[in-house]
């Protein structure tokens, strides 16, 4: 069996964004029960990120796949993490 690695979740955000703050709280709550690596990226730091995500933040990617925009559903997030972990163990 392969050694397990932490799954990666990316939160695309910007300063002073209320929905982004709420999304981060949900992510942190789930993360306490189900550890994963959380990366935060400010969409205003590069024109490319602003173009990709600037109008629909917060955006959350789980293992590189877009999973949420605007709001994060904690139950769906846990299911996505379970599926991503299963997939990683098979490969």
N, C-alpha and C positions, 0 to 999 in steps of 0.2 A: 504494500500500500504506500502511495506517495505521501510525503510529509505535507500536511495541510498548510495552505497559505491563506492569509487574510484576503477576503474579497475586497474589491475596490469600488467605492461609491464616490462620485464626483458631484458636488453641488455648485452649479453656476449661479452666481449671485452678484449683487452690487451693494455698496454701502447705503444705509438708510432705507432699506426695502423691507416693509413689514411682512409681506408674504415670505420673503427669504428667511427672515428671523423665525417665523413659524415653522417653515420647512426644516430649518436646522434643529429646532427643538424636537421635532418628531424624529429626525434622524438620530439625534443624540439619545433619545429615549429608547429607541429600538436598539441602538448600538450598545447600550448597557446590558441588554439581555442577549444580544446576538452580535458579538464583536465583528467589526469590519473596519477597513482603512477608509477614513473620510478625508477627501481633499476638497478644499474650497477654492474656487477660481472666480475672481472678479471679472465680469464680462467687459468692464470699461477699461481694462488694462491693455487690450489689443483690439484693433479694428476688426480682426477676423472673429474674435469671440463676440464682440458687440453685434456684428452682422448676423452671426449664427443664432445667438440666444438673447440678444438685447431686448427684444419685444415680448418675450414670453418667460421671463425669469420669475421665480426660480425654476431651473431645470435640473433634474437629477438623472444621472447616468449610473446604472448598475453594471459593472464589468464592461463598460464601454457602450452599452445600449441605453438609449433614451427610455426612461421608465416613468417619469413624472414631469409635468410642468404646472406651475402655479401652486398646487397643493400636493402633499405627500400622504398617501394612505398607508398607515403603519402595518395593517394586515397584509395588504398587497406587497409592501416592501419585504416583509418577512418571507412571503411565498417566493418572490423573485430571488431573494438571497438563497433560499433552500434549493431552488432550481439551478442557480449559478454554481452553487457548491457541488451539487450532484454532477453537473456537467464537467466541472473541473476535475472531479475525482475519476470520471470515466476517461478523460484524455491523458 
